[in-house]
Amino acid sequence: MYLKRERGPIEVKLPDGSKLNRSDLPPRNTKRWVAQRKLSVVRAVFSGLISGQEACEMYCLSEEELEGWCRSARLHGSSGLKVTALQRYRQP
């Protein structure tokens, strides 16, 4: 049996005490990005589970898109990642 070895940690502990591992991340072929899926990717990047570049490659995201998710999550939490609330949190 062959197991693919991933780079970096397998599991990290988040500031709230919960654990996040690679199996908690959305599938690589995700097309529909809801706020919770975006948040799990952002948390993985913030905690060092995956790098920003790895997240962009894994999910076919642009760097600007991932940076926007990170900025919105940092400023407004998970509600800032909802598409329906995008205009409410957008800076003038």
Buried (B, 14 or more C-beta within 10 A) or exposed (E): EEEEEEEEBEEBEEEEEEEBEBEEBBEEEBEEBEBEBBBBBBBBBBBEBBBBEBBBEBBEBEEEBBEBBBBBBEEBEBEBBBEEBEEEBEEE
